[in-house]
């Protein structure tokens, strides 16, 4: 079996486990499905994933393309196994879209219905079964000592109560086919009234009566408080960072990078130390956003500047443009400050950067440009939309994100934007440092929570003391780290690796180094594990040496 076949098998397993993601990507065949959350399904999928990884590890490879495909397949299969072993469905309850139930009412409204709507009706019909399976996973988790976190459970209960209280504004009514089947609208309304909303009410009641009474307090929110939690967290750290760094290594890296950023803060603000710099920034804050429209307009302006400059820094750019939009209202309260959704492969949905306008006057103004460059251009949109165009690669490599690679590129892009002269002034550059600091602080806080037993208050206190992030966003960040262990580790680890690869290429090549070519090299193979990315850069450096050697002869 070729490595491409193994990659395709793995992609099938990944999309079977998350058929909604398949729909979002524009890959047909699963538009009527929701995930199967049963333990039996997870166990059988785990066996298949292990088998794929073993085959890919020993597969014959003919060239660099095959070697990279094999490496990505092994890493992605092992990462999927780590996620199964973490048993997140047992205890992940939150109002954020990272929880299985919440994702229903935050993700489904964003899908595009490409048939006559029958697939969407079938998917709605599957929601009661899905929520029943999830309730059973919560029961199994509690019996095994894997309790949810009380604050996040209450937030989920509140979210579902708001959903149930507004049937006329049900976000699940949003997806509508262009050519709906007979009676589609009435049948959708009946399904929502007779099946979906009662199922959500039952699930909300199960959370209130069964999950919440047994949930953990804010003093014990991390994985380390659960059975085998420390081992599960170490495995998730490896999966998300695509490295073998331990939680202790990552914690210490975070402290070191925070010290470097503190020095930059002090230099830019002319302050005595970091605390003085933060005090200065907070004592003279930028004017608050007037409204959501002003925030969205500022993000669009930043992306427009980036698009204009990008041709001088990249040899290849994606054909798809990047759109800017507010986070949908149903997901805004408690949601992240911003996020990116890649375009669908069928071209029906563009890549979109979403900015959270909930309580907009309290949102960080100085950091908006850095976030726009991270999520859009030259960040996620450029990297992810471009990867989709590499039709010569197996689909797995075109759509896999690999958190450390994707988020590392996003952070590298924030710093690159400074080189590209994209920031509008020193306030925006201060915002860049603030945004970078909060990502480095994640190494400290995420490991603090999940490996070293930090309380929620301690995590919030660390971020407030070491970043300029407003409390509303700090609290949302910490709750996200609690609900999604290990993912936050990938950002700074990835950024450091992109910068390390660039620095050693610059040293090795001297005046032969060209930034446009370097960017094309590191983006030209789709997302890669960080160790594999280093070999791609090595090969590029060596190719220059071979060319020079031939010239000498």
For each residue, the residues with C-beta under 8 A, 3 or more apart:
1: 5 6 55 59
2: 5 6 59 66
3: 6 7 56 59 61 66 69 70 73
4: 7 8 66 69 394
5: 1 2 8 9
6: 1 2 3 9 10 52 55 56 59 70 73
7: 3 4 10 11 56 69 72 73 394 395 396 397
8: 4 5 11 12 394 395 396
9: 5 6 12 13 52
10: 6 7 13 14 49 52 56 73 76 77 80 396
11: 7 8 14 15 394 395 396 399
12: 8 9 15 16
13: 9 10 16 17 45 48 49 52 80
14: 10 11 17 18 21 76 80 396
15: 11 12 18 19 21 22 27 30
16: 12 13 19 30 45
17: 13 14 35 36 45 80
18: 14 15 21 22 35
19: 15 16 22 23 30 31 33 34 35
20: 23 24 34 35 103 107 108 111
21: 14 15 18 24 25
22: 15 18 19 25 27 29 30 31
23: 19 20 26 27 30 31 111 112
24: 20 21 107 110 111 341 344 349
25: 21 22 342 344 345 399
26: 23 112 114 344 345 346 347 348 349
27: 15 22 23 30 345 395
28: 31 114
29: 22
30: 15 16 19 22 23 27 33
31: 19 22 23 28 113 114 115 119 120 123
32: 118 119 120 122 123 126
33: 19 30 122 123 126
34: 19 20 104 123 126 127 129 130
35: 17 18 19 20 100 130
36: 17 41 133
37: 41 42 89 100 130 133 134 137
38: 41 42 133 136
39: 42 43 137 140
40: 43 44
41: 36 37 38 44 45
42: 37 38 39 45 46 84
43: 39 40 46 47
44: 40 41 47 48
45: 13 16 17 41 42 48 49 80 84
46: 42 43 49 50 81 84 85
47: 43 44 50 51
48: 13 44 45 51 52
49: 10 13 45 46 52 53 77 78 80 81 84
50: 46 47 53 54 77 81
51: 47 48 54 55
52: 6 9 10 13 48 49 55 56 73 77
53: 49 50 56 57 73 74 77 78 81
54: 50 51 57 58
55: 1 6 51 52 58 59
56: 3 6 7 10 52 53 59 70 73 74 77
57: 53 54 70 74
58: 54 55
59: 1 2 3 6 55 56 66 70
60: 66
61: 3 66 67 69 70
62: 66
63: 66 67
64: 67 68 536 539
65: 68 69 393
66: 2 3 4 59 60 61 62 63 69 70
67: 61 63 64 70 71
68: 64 65 71 72 397 525 528 532 536
69: 3 4 7 61 65 66 72 73 393 394 396 397
70: 3 6 56 57 59 61 66 67 73 74
71: 67 68 74 75 528 529 532
72: 7 68 69 75 76 396 397 400 402 526 527 528 529 532
73: 3 6 7 10 52 53 56 69 70 76 77 396
74: 53 56 57 70 71 77 78
75: 71 72 78 79 242 402 529 532
76: 10 14 72 73 79 80 396 400 402
77: 10 49 50 52 53 56 73 74 80 81
78: 49 53 74 75 81 82 239
79: 75 76 82 83 239 240
80: 10 13 14 17 45 49 76 77 83 84
81: 46 49 50 53 77 78 84 85
82: 78 79 85 86 232 235 236 238 239
83: 79 80 86 88 236 239
84: 42 45 46 49 80 81 87
85: 46 81 82 232 235
86: 82 83 223 232 235 236 485
87: 84 90 91 137 141 146 232
88: 83 91 92
89: 37 92 100 134 137 141
90: 87 137 138 140 141 144 146
91: 87 88 138 141 146 147 148 149 226
92: 88 89 98 99 100 148 483 484
93: 99 101 138 148 149 152 153 156 207 211
94: 98 99 102 149 152 153 155 156 334 479 482 483
95: 99 102 152 155 156 158 159 333 334
96: 99 102 152 334 335 336 479 480 483 484
97: 102 103 106 107 331 335
98: 92 94 102 103 480 483 484
99: 92 93 94 95 96 102 103 156 483
100: 35 37 89 92 103 104 130 134
101: 93 104 131 134 156 160 200 203
102: 94 95 96 97 98 99 105 106 156 159
103: 20 97 98 99 100 106 107 108
104: 34 100 101 107 108 127 130 172
105: 102 108 109 159 163 171 172 200 330
106: 97 102 103 109 171 328 330 331 335
107: 20 24 97 103 104 110 111
108: 20 103 104 105 111 123 171 172 175
109: 105 106 171 172 174 175 328 330
110: 24 107 328 341
111: 20 23 24 107 108 120 175
112: 23 26 175 344 348 349
113: 31 117 119 120 175 176 177 178
114: 26 28 31 177 346 348
115: 31 118 119 177
116: 177 179 180 181 184
117: 113 120 121 176 177 180 181 184 188
118: 32 115 121 122 181
119: 31 32 113 115 122 123
120: 31 32 111 113 117 123 124 175 177 188
121: 117 118 124 125 184 187 188 191
122: 32 33 118 119 125 126
123: 31 32 33 34 108 119 120 126 127
124: 120 121 127 172 188 191 192 195 196
125: 121 122 128 191 195
126: 32 33 34 122 123 129 130
127: 34 104 123 124 130 131 195 196 199 200
128: 125 131 132 195 196 198 199
129: 34 126 132 133
130: 34 35 37 100 104 126 127 133 134
131: 101 127 128 134 135 199 200 202 203
132: 128 129 135 136 199 202
133: 36 37 38 129 130 136 137
134: 37 89 100 101 130 131 137 138 203
135: 131 132 138 139 202 203 206 210
136: 38 132 133 139 140
137: 37 39 87 89 90 133 134 140 141
138: 90 91 93 134 135 141 142 148 206 207 210 211
139: 135 136 142 143 210
140: 39 90 136 137 143 144
141: 87 89 90 91 137 138 144 146 147 148
142: 138 139 145 146 147 210 211 214
143: 139 140
144: 90 140 141 227
145: 142 226 227
146: 87 90 91 141 142 226 227
147: 91 141 142 211 214 215 216 226
148: 91 92 93 138 141 152 153 211 215 216
149: 91 93 94 152 153 215 216 218 221 482 483
150: 153 154 212 215 216 217 218
151: 154 155 218 221 456 479
152: 93 94 95 96 148 149 155 156 479 482 483
153: 93 94 148 149 150 156 157 207 211 212 215
154: 150 151 157 158 212
155: 94 95 151 152 158 159 334 479
156: 93 94 95 99 101 102 152 153 159 160 207
157: 153 154 160 161 204 207 208 212
158: 95 154 155 161 162
159: 95 102 105 155 156 162 163 333 334
160: 101 156 157 163 164 200 201 203 204 207
161: 157 158 164 165 204
162: 158 159 165 166
163: 105 159 160 166 170 171 200 330
164: 160 161 167 197 200 201 204
165: 161 162
166: 162 163 169 170
167: 164 170 192 193 197
168:
169: 166
170: 163 166 167 173 192 197
171: 105 106 108 109 163 174 328 329 330
172: 104 105 108 109 124 175 192 196
173: 170 188 189 192
174: 109 171
175: 108 109 111 112 113 120 172
176: 113 117 180 184 185
177: 113 114 115 116 117 120 180 181 184
178: 113
179: 116
180: 116 117 176 177 184 185
181: 116 117 118 177 184
182:
183: 186 187
184: 116 117 121 176 177 180 181 187 188
185: 176 180 188 189
186: 183 189 190
187: 121 183 184 190 191
188: 117 120 121 124 173 184 185 191 192
189: 173 185 186 192 193
190: 186 187 193 194
191: 121 124 125 187 188 194 195 196
192: 124 167 170 172 173 188 189 195 196 197
193: 167 189 190 196 197
194: 190 191 198
195: 124 125 127 128 191 192 198 199
196: 124 127 128 172 191 192 193 199 200
197: 164 167 170 192 193 200 201
198: 128 194 195 201 202
199: 127 128 131 132 195 196 202 203
200: 101 105 127 131 160 163 164 196 197 203 204
201: 160 164 197 198 204 205
202: 131 132 135 198 199 205 206
203: 101 131 134 135 160 199 200 206 207
204: 157 160 161 164 200 201 207 208
205: 201 202 208 209
206: 135 138 202 203 209 210 211
207: 93 138 153 156 157 160 203 204 210 211 212
208: 157 204 205 211 212
209: 205 206 212 213
210: 135 138 139 142 206 207 213 214
211: 93 138 142 147 148 153 206 207 208 214 215
212: 150 153 154 157 207 208 209 215
213: 209 210
214: 142 147 210 211
215: 147 148 149 150 153 211 212
216: 147 148 149 150 220 221 225
217: 150 220
218: 149 150 151 221 455 456 457
219: 455 456
220: 216 217 225 453 455
221: 149 151 216 218 225 449 455 456 482
222: 225 229 233 448 449 450 451 452 453 454 482 485
223: 86 226 229 230 232 233 236 450 451 485
224: 229 230 233 450 451 452 453
225: 216 220 221 222 229 453
226: 91 145 146 147 223 229 232
227: 144 145 146
228: 231 232
229: 222 223 224 225 226 232 233 450
230: 223 224 233 234 451
231: 228 234 235
232: 82 85 86 87 223 226 228 229 235 236 485
233: 222 223 224 229 230 236 237 247 450 451 485 486
234: 230 231 237 238 246 247 451
235: 82 85 86 231 232 238 239
236: 82 83 86 223 232 233 239 240 485 486
237: 233 234 240 241 245 246 247 250 447 486 489
238: 82 234 235 241 242 243 244 245
239: 78 79 82 83 235 236 242 486
240: 79 236 237 403 404 486 487 489 490
241: 237 238 245 250 403 404 486 489 490 493 494 530
242: 75 238 239 402 403 404 405 490 529 530 531
243: 238 404 493 530 531
244: 238
245: 237 238 241 249 250 253 493
246: 234 237 249 250
247: 233 234 237 250 251 447 450 451 452
248: 251 252 447 451
249: 245 246 252 253
250: 237 241 245 246 247 253 254 443 446 447 489 493
251: 247 248 254 255 443 444 447 448 451 452
252: 248 249 255 256
253: 245 249 250 256 257 443 492 493 496
254: 250 251 257 258 440 441 442 443 444 447 492
255: 251 252 258 259 443 444
256: 252 253 259 260
257: 253 254 260 261 440 443 492 496
258: 254 255 261 262 437 440 441 444 466
259: 255 256 262 263
260: 256 257 263 264
261: 257 258 264 265 433 436 437 440
262: 258 259 265 266 273 274 277 437 466
263: 259 260 266 267
264: 260 261 267 268 433
265: 261 262 268 269 271 274 277 278 430 433 437
266: 262 263 269 270 271 272 273 274 276 277
267: 263 264 270
268: 264 265 277 426 429 430 433
269: 265 266 276 277 280 281 430
270: 266 267
271: 265 266 274 276 277 279 280
272: 266 276
273: 262 266 276 277
274: 262 265 266 271 277 278 466
275: 278 279 465
276: 266 269 271 272 273 279 280
277: 262 265 266 268 269 271 273 274 280 281
278: 265 274 275 281 282 465 466 467 468
279: 271 275 276 282 283
280: 269 271 276 277 283 284
281: 269 277 278 284 285 366 430 434 468
282: 278 279 285 468
283: 279 280
284: 280 281
285: 281 282 288 365
286: 365 366 427
287: 365
288: 285 360 361 362 365
289: 292 294 295 357 360 361 363 365
290: 293 294 361
291: 294 295 360
292: 289 295 296 326 357 360
293: 290 296 297
294: 289 290 291 297 298
295: 289 291 292 298 299 326 355 357 360 363 368
296: 292 293 299 300 324 325 326 355 357
297: 293 294 300 301
298: 294 295 301 302 368 369 372
299: 295 296 302 303 324 353 355 368 371 372 376
300: 296 297 303 304 324
301: 297 298 304 305
302: 298 299 305 306 368 369 372 373 376 422 424
303: 299 300 306 307 322 324 353 372 376 377
304: 300 301 307 308
305: 301 302 308 309 422
306: 302 303 309 310 372 373 376 377 378 417 420 422
307: 303 304 310 321 322 377
308: 304 305 311
309: 305 306 312 313 420 421 422
310: 306 307 313 314 317 377 378 382 420
311: 308 314 317
312: 309 420 516
313: 309 310 378 416 420 515 516 519
314: 310 311 317 378 382 516 519 520 523
315: 516 517 519 520
316: 386 520 523 524
317: 310 311 314 382 386
318: 351 381 382 385 386 388 389
319: 385 389
320: 343 347 350 351 381 385 388
321: 307 350 351
322: 303 307 350 351 352 353 376 377 381 385
323: 350 351 352 353
324: 296 299 300 303 352 353 355 372 376
325: 296 352 353 354 355
326: 292 295 296 332 354 355 356 357
327: 331 332 335 336 338 339 354 355 356 357 358
328: 106 109 110 171 331 332 354
329: 171 332
330: 105 106 109 163 171
331: 97 106 327 328 335
332: 326 327 328 329 335 356 357 358
333: 95 159 358
334: 94 95 96 155 159 476 479
335: 96 97 106 327 331 332 356 358 476
336: 96 327 339 356 476 477 480
337: 355 356 363 364 371 473 476
338: 327 353 354 355 356 371 372 374 375
339: 327 336 353 354 375
340: 351 352 353 354 375 376 379 380 381 384
341: 24 110 351 352 354
342: 25 351 380 381 384 385 388 399
343: 320 347 349 350 351 385 388
344: 24 25 26 112 347 348 349
345: 25 26 27 388 398 399
346: 26 114
347: 26 320 343 344
348: 26 112 114 344
349: 24 26 112 343 344 352
350: 320 321 322 323 343
351: 318 320 321 322 323 340 341 342 343 381 384 385
352: 322 323 324 325 340 341 349
353: 299 303 322 323 324 325 338 339 340 372 375 376 380 381
354: 325 326 327 328 338 339 340 341
355: 295 296 299 324 325 326 327 337 338 368 371 372
356: 326 327 332 335 336 337 338 363
357: 289 292 295 296 326 327 332 360 363
358: 327 332 333 335
359: 362 363 472
360: 288 289 291 292 295 357 363
361: 288 289 290
362: 288 359 470 472
363: 289 295 337 356 357 359 360 368 470 472 473
364: 337 367 368 431 434 468 469 470 473
365: 285 286 287 288 289 368 431
366: 281 286 427 428 430 431 434 468
367: 364 370 371 431 432 434 435 468 469
368: 295 298 299 302 355 363 364 365 371 372 431
369: 298 302 372 373 417 422 423 424 428 431 432
370: 367 373 374 414 417 423 428 431 432 434 435 436
371: 299 337 338 355 367 368 374 375 435
372: 298 299 302 303 306 324 338 353 355 368 369 375 376
373: 302 306 369 370 376 377 378 379 413 414 416 417 422
374: 338 370 371 379 380 410 411 413 414 435
375: 338 339 340 353 371 372 379 380 381 410
376: 299 302 303 306 322 324 340 353 372 373 379 380 381 382
377: 303 306 307 310 322 373 381 382
378: 306 310 313 314 373 382 413 416 417 420
379: 340 373 374 375 376 382 383 409 410 413 414
380: 340 342 353 374 375 376 383 384 406 409 410
381: 318 320 322 340 342 351 353 375 376 377 384 385
382: 310 314 317 318 376 377 378 379 385 386 413 523
383: 379 380 386 387 406 409 410 523 527
384: 340 342 351 380 381 387 388 401 406
385: 318 319 320 322 342 343 351 381 382 388 389
386: 316 317 318 382 383 389 390 523
387: 383 384 390 397 398 399 523 526 527
388: 318 320 342 343 345 384 385 398 399
389: 318 319 385 386 398
390: 386 387 393 397 398 524 525 526
391: 398
392:
393: 65 69 390 397 398 525 526
394: 4 7 8 11 69 397 398
395: 7 8 11 27 398 399
396: 7 8 10 11 14 69 72 73 76 399 400
397: 7 68 69 72 387 390 393 394 400 525 526 527
398: 345 387 388 389 390 391 393 394 395 526
399: 11 25 342 345 387 388 395 396
400: 72 76 396 397 526 527
401: 384 405 406 527
402: 72 75 76 242 405 406 527 528 529
403: 240 241 242 406 407 487 490 494
404: 240 241 242 243 407 408 490 493 494 497 529 530
405: 242 401 402 408 409 494 527 528 529 530 533
406: 380 383 384 401 402 403 409 410 494 527
407: 403 404 410 411 490 491 494 495
408: 404 405 411 412 490 491 492 493 494 495 496 497 498 530
409: 379 380 383 405 406 412 413 494 498 522 523
410: 374 375 379 380 383 406 407 413 414 491
411: 374 407 408 414 415 436 439 491 492 494 495 498
412: 408 409 415 416 494 495 498 499
413: 373 374 378 379 382 409 410 416 417
414: 370 373 374 379 410 411 417 418 432 435 436
415: 411 412 418 419 432 436 495 499
416: 313 373 378 412 413 419 420
417: 306 369 370 373 378 413 414 420 422 423 432
418: 414 415 421 422 423 429 432
419: 415 416
420: 306 309 310 312 313 378 416 417
421: 309 418
422: 302 305 306 309 369 373 417 418
423: 369 370 417 418 428 429 432
424: 302 369 427 428
425: 428 429
426: 268 429 430
427: 286 366 424 430 431
428: 366 369 370 423 424 425 431 432
429: 268 418 423 425 426 432 433
430: 265 268 269 281 366 426 427 433 434 468
431: 364 365 366 367 368 369 370 427 428 434 435
432: 367 369 370 414 415 417 418 423 428 429 435 436
433: 261 264 265 268 429 430 436 437
434: 281 364 366 367 370 430 431 437 438 467 468 469
435: 367 370 371 374 414 431 432 438 439
436: 261 370 411 414 415 432 433 439 440
437: 258 261 262 265 433 434 440 441 466 467 468
438: 434 435 441 442 463 467 469 477
439: 411 435 436 442 488 491 492 495
440: 254 257 258 261 436 437 443 444 492
441: 254 258 437 438 444 445 462 463 466 467
442: 254 438 439 445 446 477 481 488 489 491 492
443: 250 251 253 254 255 257 440 446 447 488 489 492 493
444: 251 254 255 258 440 441 447 448 462
445: 441 442 448 449 454 459 462 463 478 481 488
446: 250 442 443 449 450 481 485 486 488 489
447: 237 247 248 250 251 254 443 444 450 451 452 489
448: 222 251 444 445 451 452 454 458 459 462
449: 221 222 445 446 452 453 454 456 459 478 481 482 485
450: 222 223 224 229 233 247 446 447 485 486
451: 222 223 224 230 233 234 247 248 251 447 448
452: 222 224 247 251 447 448 449
453: 220 222 224 225 449
454: 222 445 448 449 458 459
455: 218 219 220 221 458 459
456: 151 218 219 221 449 459 460 478 479 482
457: 218 460 461
458: 448 454 455 461 462
459: 445 448 449 454 455 456 462 463 478 481
460: 456 457 463 464 471 474 475 478
461: 457 458 464 465
462: 441 444 445 448 458 459 465 466
463: 438 441 445 459 460 466 467 469 474 477 478
464: 460 461 467 469 471 474
465: 275 278 461 462
466: 258 262 274 278 437 441 462 463
467: 278 434 437 438 441 463 464 474
468: 278 281 282 364 366 367 430 434 437
469: 364 367 434 438 463 464 473 474 477
470: 362 363 364 473 474
471: 460 464 474 475
472: 359 362 363 475 476
473: 337 363 364 469 470 476 477
474: 460 463 464 467 469 470 471 477 478
475: 460 471 472 478 479
476: 334 335 336 337 472 473 479 480
477: 336 438 442 463 469 473 474 480 481
478: 445 449 456 459 460 463 474 475 481 482
479: 94 96 151 152 155 334 456 475 476 482 483
480: 96 98 336 476 477 483 484 488
481: 442 445 446 449 459 477 478 484 485 488
482: 94 149 152 221 222 449 456 478 479 485
483: 92 94 96 98 99 149 152 479 480
484: 92 96 98 480 481 487 488
485: 86 222 223 232 233 236 446 449 450 481 482
486: 233 236 237 239 240 241 446 450 489 490
487: 240 403 484 490
488: 439 442 443 445 446 480 481 484 491
489: 237 240 241 250 442 443 446 447 486 492 493
490: 240 241 242 403 404 407 408 486 487 493 494
491: 407 408 410 411 439 442 488 494 495
492: 253 254 257 408 411 439 440 442 443 489 495 496
493: 241 243 245 250 253 404 408 443 489 490 496 497 530
494: 241 403 404 405 406 407 408 409 411 412 490 491 497 498 530
495: 407 408 411 412 415 439 491 492 498 499
496: 253 257 408 492 493 499 500
497: 404 408 493 494 500 501 530 533 534
498: 408 409 411 412 494 495 501 502 522 533
499: 412 415 495 496 502 503
500: 496 497 503 504
501: 497 498 504 505 522 533 534 537
502: 498 499 505 506 518
503: 499 500 506 507
504: 500 501 507 508 537 541
505: 501 502 508 509 513 518 537 540 541
506: 502 503 509 510 513
507: 503 504 510
508: 504 505 541
509: 505 506 512 513 541 544
510: 506 507 513
511:
512: 509 544
513: 505 506 509 510 518
514: 517 518
515: 313 518 519
516: 312 313 314 315 519 520
517: 315 514 520 521
518: 502 505 513 514 515 521 522 540
519: 313 314 315 515 516 522 523
520: 314 315 316 516 517 523 524
521: 517 518 524 536 537 540
522: 409 498 501 518 519 533 536 537
523: 314 316 382 383 386 387 409 519 520
524: 316 390 520 521
525: 68 390 393 397 528 536
526: 72 387 390 393 397 398 400
527: 72 383 387 397 400 401 402 405 406
528: 68 71 72 402 405 525 532 533 536
529: 71 72 75 242 402 404 405 532 533
530: 241 242 243 404 405 408 493 494 497 533 534
531: 242 243 534 535
532: 68 71 72 75 528 529 535 536
533: 405 497 498 501 522 528 529 530 536 537
534: 497 501 530 531 537 538
535: 531 532 538 539
536: 64 68 521 522 525 528 532 533 539 540
537: 501 504 505 521 522 533 534 540 541
538: 534 535 541 542
539: 64 535 536 542 543
540: 505 518 521 536 537 543 544
541: 504 505 508 509 537 538 544 545
542: 538 539 545 546
543: 539 540 546 547
544: 509 512 540 541 547 548
545: 541 542 548 549
546: 542 543 549 550
547: 543 544 550 551
548: 544 545 551 552
549: 545 546 552 553
550: 546 547 553
551: 547 548
552: 548 549
553: 549 550
